[in-house]
């Protein structure tokens, strides 16, 4: 068997055909026929009454949300430090100060007791990150936000098809942002979607996404001309990208079935390592149905992780870790943070290792990775 990369983009079969149709039908820019079909499918997948807005990325969706929050020079927003930089950038760009919370050592989602302790009169928004397609206790999060009149923006980049108590992640906050980057479960190279669950923000979200104009209303015949209404940017996904995305969304059930099968194979093969106390495997809260986005190992220390990465690499297997905590970064230092402030985040970040997982992999490839991990720890099946 050849080398096993960390990720291989998965094609469901119709992507190139749909892209060709998008080019030939003469509408390859945004909000075309393929984009509309994607939005309708996403509405059905999420079980909501209003379709989302397709965007160029999850980052774009977060930025559209942030542009509608009334920030001033004292404003703050609370988020986990254990996340990708876009979660912070979207709100920092509007002048708000990030207030970093620690994470729960079991779920790797934001620690809500810590979040509540960080709430101040300056807190404008809480941004939970649904890590690995799981979530924090969203009932408790909403209790905190409503008690303090704080908005919630769900960073659901990793959470397509995941649920909390039977309801789709991304349907709880005022806004939610999803990613279709090629490393996600459902992909189109680069892309995203914004769900606006608070109707007070729906119209303005559409305007910001269209460069600050009411162009979308114009094309629906709601205004006789379109003009500049507010600040905005170019956040609309092209119909070529939407054509690729449609092929994925039409096959979301089979894609997820395959991915879950691969995830469960890892779980079955590697559970002996957890049983022996050698490492920890992903912990899924009882209230979540996850989407098999990530399969990770929590090792004892950084040195063990370093040796395992090298061992797997020698066998042609690519494994990675993430994230460098945002508070422990040059930008984090600029905001007054330093190493040692969030002990759980720092511990997890130093010990976590992600194994290759995507729908393009075969069962044999997952078995090969599993056997390599087991052999590192002296176990042969």
GINOR-V906284 format. One record per residue. N is the residue number from 1. RES is the residue in three letters. PHI is phi as a letter, one per 30 degrees, with the letter a starting at -180 (* if undefined). OMEGA is omega as a letter, one per 20 degrees, with the letter a starting at -180 (NA if undefined). NEAR is the number of other ideal C-beta (glycine too) atoms within 10 Angstrom. Layout:
N_RES_PHI_OMEGA_NEAR ; N_RES_PHI_OMEGA_NEAR
//
This chain:
1_UNK_*_a_10 ; 2_UNK_d_a_6 ; 3_UNK_d_r_9 ; 4_UNK_c_r_22 ; 5_UNK_d_r_14 ; 6_UNK_d_a_14 ; 7_UNK_b_r_17 ; 8_UNK_b_r_14 ; 9_UNK_e_a_15 ; 10_UNK_c_r_19 ; 11_UNK_c_a_15 ; 12_UNK_d_r_18 ; 13_UNK_k_a_9 ; 14_UNK_c_a_16 ; 15_UNK_e_a_21 ; 16_UNK_d_r_12 ; 17_UNK_d_a_11 ; 18_UNK_d_r_21 ; 19_UNK_d_r_21 ; 20_UNK_d_r_12 ; 21_UNK_d_r_15 ; 22_UNK_d_r_24 ; 23_UNK_d_a_13 ; 24_UNK_d_a_9 ; 25_UNK_d_r_13 ; 26_UNK_i_r_7 ; 27_UNK_b_a_16 ; 28_UNK_c_r_17 ; 29_UNK_d_a_12 ; 30_UNK_d_r_22 ; 31_UNK_h_r_21 ; 32_UNK_c_a_20 ; 33_UNK_d_r_15 ; 34_UNK_d_r_27 ; 35_UNK_d_a_25 ; 36_UNK_d_r_15 ; 37_UNK_d_r_18 ; 38_UNK_d_a_29 ; 39_UNK_d_r_19 ; 40_UNK_d_r_14 ; 41_UNK_d_r_17 ; 42_UNK_d_r_23 ; 43_UNK_e_r_15 ; 44_UNK_d_a_10 ; 45_UNK_d_a_17 ; 46_UNK_d_a_24 ; 47_UNK_i_a_11 ; 48_UNK_c_a_18 ; 49_UNK_c_a_6 ; 50_UNK_c_r_13 ; 51_UNK_d_r_18 ; 52_UNK_d_r_25 ; 53_UNK_c_r_27 ; 54_UNK_d_a_31 ; 55_UNK_b_a_27 ; 56_UNK_d_r_20 ; 57_UNK_a_r_21 ; 58_UNK_d_r_28 ; 59_UNK_e_r_22 ; 60_UNK_d_a_27 ; 61_UNK_d_r_34 ; 62_UNK_d_a_29 ; 63_UNK_d_r_25 ; 64_UNK_d_r_27 ; 65_UNK_d_a_30 ; 66_UNK_d_a_24 ; 67_UNK_d_a_23 ; 68_UNK_c_a_21 ; 69_UNK_c_a_19 ; 70_UNK_d_r_8 ; 71_UNK_d_r_21 ; 72_UNK_b_a_10 ; 73_UNK_d_a_8 ; 74_UNK_c_a_12 ; 75_UNK_d_r_17 ; 76_UNK_b_r_18 ; 77_UNK_b_a_26 ; 78_UNK_c_a_24 ; 79_UNK_a_r_24 ; 80_UNK_d_r_30 ; 81_UNK_d_a_28 ; 82_UNK_d_a_28 ; 83_UNK_a_r_23 ; 84_UNK_d_a_17 ; 85_UNK_d_a_14 ; 86_UNK_d_a_19 ; 87_UNK_e_r_27 ; 88_UNK_d_a_25 ; 89_UNK_e_a_17 ; 90_UNK_e_a_27 ; 91_UNK_c_r_26 ; 92_UNK_d_r_18 ; 93_UNK_d_r_13 ; 94_UNK_c_r_19 ; 95_UNK_j_a_12 ; 96_UNK_d_r_23 ; 97_UNK_c_r_15 ; 98_UNK_d_r_22 ; 99_UNK_c_a_20 ; 100_UNK_d_r_24 ; 101_UNK_c_r_25 ; 102_UNK_d_a_24 ; 103_UNK_c_r_25 ; 104_UNK_d_a_20 ; 105_UNK_d_a_15 ; 106_UNK_d_a_12 ; 107_UNK_c_a_19 ; 108_UNK_i_r_24 ; 109_UNK_c_a_23 ; 110_UNK_d_r_29 ; 111_UNK_d_a_20 ; 112_UNK_d_r_20 ; 113_UNK_d_r_11 ; 114_UNK_d_r_17 ; 115_UNK_e_a_24 ; 116_UNK_d_r_17 ; 117_UNK_d_a_10 ; 118_UNK_c_a_15 ; 119_UNK_d_r_17 ; 120_UNK_b_r_11 ; 121_UNK_d_a_7 ; 122_UNK_c_a_15 ; 123_UNK_d_a_21 ; 124_UNK_c_a_20 ; 125_UNK_a_r_23 ; 126_UNK_c_a_27 ; 127_UNK_b_r_27 ; 128_UNK_d_r_30 ; 129_UNK_c_a_24 ; 130_UNK_d_a_29 ; 131_UNK_d_r_27 ; 132_UNK_h_r_24 ; 133_UNK_i_r_25 ; 134_UNK_b_a_26 ; 135_UNK_b_r_28 ; 136_UNK_d_r_25 ; 137_UNK_d_a_18 ; 138_UNK_d_r_23 ; 139_UNK_d_r_12 ; 140_UNK_d_r_13 ; 141_UNK_e_a_24 ; 142_UNK_d_r_15 ; 143_UNK_d_r_13 ; 144_UNK_d_a_18 ; 145_UNK_d_a_22 ; 146_UNK_d_r_10 ; 147_UNK_e_a_10 ; 148_UNK_c_r_13 ; 149_UNK_h_a_8 ; 150_UNK_c_r_19 ; 151_UNK_d_r_20 ; 152_UNK_b_r_21 ; 153_UNK_c_r_26 ; 154_UNK_d_r_28 ; 155_UNK_d_a_29 ; 156_UNK_c_a_30 ; 157_UNK_e_a_29 ; 158_UNK_c_a_25 ; 159_UNK_c_a_30 ; 160_UNK_e_a_28 ; 161_UNK_i_r_23 ; 162_UNK_d_a_23 ; 163_UNK_b_r_19 ; 164_UNK_b_a_23 ; 165_UNK_h_r_12 ; 166_UNK_i_a_8 ; 167_UNK_c_a_13 ; 168_UNK_d_r_20 ; 169_UNK_d_a_28 ; 170_UNK_j_a_30 ; 171_UNK_c_a_17 ; 172_UNK_c_a_21 ; 173_UNK_d_r_27 ; 174_UNK_d_r_21 ; 175_UNK_b_r_27 ; 176_UNK_b_a_31 ; 177_UNK_b_a_31 ; 178_UNK_c_r_29 ; 179_UNK_c_r_28 ; 180_UNK_b_r_29 ; 181_UNK_d_a_18 ; 182_UNK_d_r_15 ; 183_UNK_c_a_15 ; 184_UNK_c_a_23 ; 185_UNK_d_r_24 ; 186_UNK_c_a_25 ; 187_UNK_b_r_25 ; 188_UNK_b_a_27 ; 189_UNK_i_r_13 ; 190_UNK_b_r_18 ; 191_UNK_l_r_28 ; 192_UNK_a_r_28 ; 193_UNK_b_r_28 ; 194_UNK_c_r_27 ; 195_UNK_c_r_26 ; 196_UNK_c_a_25 ; 197_UNK_d_r_19 ; 198_UNK_c_a_14 ; 199_UNK_d_r_9 ; 200_UNK_d_a_9 ; 201_UNK_c_a_19 ; 202_UNK_d_a_12 ; 203_UNK_d_a_14 ; 204_UNK_d_r_17 ; 205_UNK_d_r_24 ; 206_UNK_d_a_20 ; 207_UNK_d_r_23 ; 208_UNK_d_a_26 ; 209_UNK_d_a_29 ; 210_UNK_c_r_24 ; 211_UNK_i_a_16 ; 212_UNK_i_a_18 ; 213_UNK_c_r_18 ; 214_UNK_c_a_20 ; 215_UNK_d_a_22 ; 216_UNK_d_r_19 ; 217_UNK_d_r_16 ; 218_UNK_d_a_15 ; 219_UNK_d_r_12 ; 220_UNK_d_r_9 ; 221_UNK_i_a_7 ; 222_UNK_d_r_10 ; 223_UNK_b_a_13 ; 224_UNK_d_r_6 ; 225_UNK_a_r_7 ; 226_UNK_c_a_16 ; 227_UNK_b_a_10 ; 228_UNK_d_a_11 ; 229_UNK_c_a_17 ; 230_UNK_a_r_13 ; 231_UNK_d_r_10 ; 232_UNK_a_r_21 ; 233_UNK_a_a_15 ; 234_UNK_c_a_11 ; 235_UNK_c_a_24 ; 236_UNK_d_r_23 ; 237_UNK_d_r_29 ; 238_UNK_d_a_22 ; 239_UNK_d_r_29 ; 240_UNK_d_r_22 ; 241_UNK_d_r_24 ; 242_UNK_d_r_29 ; 243_UNK_d_r_28 ; 244_UNK_d_a_26 ; 245_UNK_d_a_28 ; 246_UNK_e_r_27 ; 247_UNK_e_r_20 ; 248_UNK_d_a_26 ; 249_UNK_d_r_22 ; 250_UNK_d_a_17 ; 251_UNK_c_a_20 ; 252_UNK_d_a_17 ; 253_UNK_d_a_10 ; 254_UNK_d_r_11 ; 255_UNK_d_a_22 ; 256_UNK_d_r_17 ; 257_UNK_d_r_12 ; 258_UNK_d_a_19 ; 259_UNK_d_a_22 ; 260_UNK_d_r_15 ; 261_UNK_d_r_13 ; 262_UNK_d_r_23 ; 263_UNK_e_a_20 ; 264_UNK_d_r_13 ; 265_UNK_d_r_17 ; 266_UNK_e_a_23 ; 267_UNK_e_a_16 ; 268_UNK_d_a_10 ; 269_UNK_d_a_17 ; 270_UNK_c_a_22 ; 271_UNK_d_r_11 ; 272_UNK_d_r_13 ; 273_UNK_d_r_19 ; 274_UNK_d_r_16 ; 275_UNK_d_a_9 ; 276_UNK_d_r_10 ; 277_UNK_i_a_8 ; 278_UNK_d_a_18 ; 279_UNK_a_r_20 ; 280_UNK_c_r_17 ; 281_UNK_c_a_16 ; 282_UNK_e_r_23 ; 283_UNK_c_a_14 ; 284_UNK_c_r_16 ; 285_UNK_d_a_16 ; 286_UNK_d_a_5 ; 287_UNK_d_a_15 ; 288_UNK_c_q_22 ; 289_UNK_c_a_16 ; 290_UNK_c_a_22 ; 291_UNK_c_r_24 ; 292_UNK_h_a_25 ; 293_UNK_d_a_24 ; 294_UNK_b_r_20 ; 295_UNK_c_a_23 ; 296_UNK_b_r_24 ; 297_UNK_c_r_24 ; 298_UNK_c_a_18 ; 299_UNK_c_a_21 ; 300_UNK_d_a_12 ; 301_UNK_a_a_11 ; 302_UNK_d_a_13 ; 303_UNK_d_r_11 ; 304_UNK_d_r_17 ; 305_UNK_d_a_20 ; 306_UNK_e_a_13 ; 307_UNK_d_r_13 ; 308_UNK_d_r_19 ; 309_UNK_e_a_16 ; 310_UNK_d_r_11 ; 311_UNK_d_r_16 ; 312_UNK_d_r_20 ; 313_UNK_d_r_12 ; 314_UNK_d_r_9 ; 315_UNK_c_r_16 ; 316_UNK_i_a_13 ; 317_UNK_c_a_20 ; 318_UNK_c_r_16 ; 319_UNK_b_a_22 ; 320_UNK_b_r_13 ; 321_UNK_b_r_18 ; 322_UNK_a_i_13 ; 323_UNK_c_r_19 ; 324_UNK_d_a_14 ; 325_UNK_e_a_23 ; 326_UNK_d_r_24 ; 327_UNK_d_a_27 ; 328_UNK_c_a_19 ; 329_UNK_b_r_16 ; 330_UNK_e_r_6 ; 331_UNK_d_r_14 ; 332_UNK_e_r_21 ; 333_UNK_d_r_12 ; 334_UNK_d_r_9 ; 335_UNK_c_r_15 ; 336_UNK_j_a_9 ; 337_UNK_c_r_20 ; 338_UNK_a_a_9 ; 339_UNK_e_r_12 ; 340_UNK_j_a_9 ; 341_UNK_d_a_16 ; 342_UNK_b_a_25 ; 343_UNK_d_a_11 ; 344_UNK_d_r_16 ; 345_UNK_e_a_26 ; 346_UNK_d_r_18 ; 347_UNK_d_a_16 ; 348_UNK_d_a_21 ; 349_UNK_e_a_20 ; 350_UNK_d_a_15 ; 351_UNK_b_a_20 ; 352_UNK_d_r_20 ; 353_UNK_b_r_21 ; 354_UNK_c_r_17 ; 355_UNK_c_r_23 ; 356_UNK_e_r_22 ; 357_UNK_a_r_21 ; 358_UNK_a_a_23 ; 359_UNK_d_r_24 ; 360_UNK_d_a_15 ; 361_UNK_d_r_21 ; 362_UNK_c_r_12 ; 363_UNK_d_r_11 ; 364_UNK_d_r_10 ; 365_UNK_d_r_20 ; 366_UNK_d_r_22 ; 367_UNK_d_r_16 ; 368_UNK_d_r_18 ; 369_UNK_d_a_26 ; 370_UNK_e_a_18 ; 371_UNK_d_r_15 ; 372_UNK_d_r_19 ; 373_UNK_d_r_24 ; 374_UNK_d_a_17 ; 375_UNK_d_r_13 ; 376_UNK_e_a_17 ; 377_UNK_c_r_15 ; 378_UNK_i_a_7 ; 379_UNK_c_r_14 ; 380_UNK_c_r_6 ; 381_UNK_d_NA_9
//
